């Protein structure tokens, strides 16, 4: 009978050791599978997430300014019941590329012409408000960018138009 008890204890010890070894192997395999899953989800550097990270870390180029030397002068005599009303605007443009500024210089006569037409189409009373002058500023930017888009093959555009002087009488 004593031999049976010893045999049972030996079998139980072997079973406990085997169970422990099996649990350890399963735990290691489970950790390996989880690690592989995380690696696949996070990416290995060859996918678009690395390109996205590079795109967000690109630094803006410094601004390049160009002043249109001649002021724009517009007469509003038809809108003001015979009173002499006029507007004088001086403009600077800003881009992040010297090539865009060079194209503005190259096409300056067309830019000046289109801006004069834009300014002549404005209403004197509308321009006296802050919203009116800001709308004119945005319309000026859109007008110049439209000229650049139609006349050149540049992908970049002007970023801003600044009124460095805005006089209305």
SULCOR-V98752 format. One line per field, one symbol per residue. phi: phi as a letter, one per 30 degrees, with the letter a starting at -180 (. if undefined). psi: psi as a letter, one per 40 degrees, with the letter a starting at -180 (. if undefined). A space follows every 50 residues. Layout:
phi = ???
psi = ???
This chain:
phi = .dddddddddddddddddddddddddddddddddddddddddjcjccddd ddddddcdcddddccbcddddcbbccdddchiddbbbbbcbbcbbcbddd ddddddceedddddddddddddceddddcddddddddddddddddddddd cbcdddbdcabcddabcbb
psi = ddddddddddddddddddddddddddddddddddddddddddieeeaedd dddddeeihiiiihihhhdhihhhhfddeffeihhihhhhiiihiehddd ddddddfdddddddddddddeihdddeeiddddddddddddddddddddd eieidiiidihhhehghh.
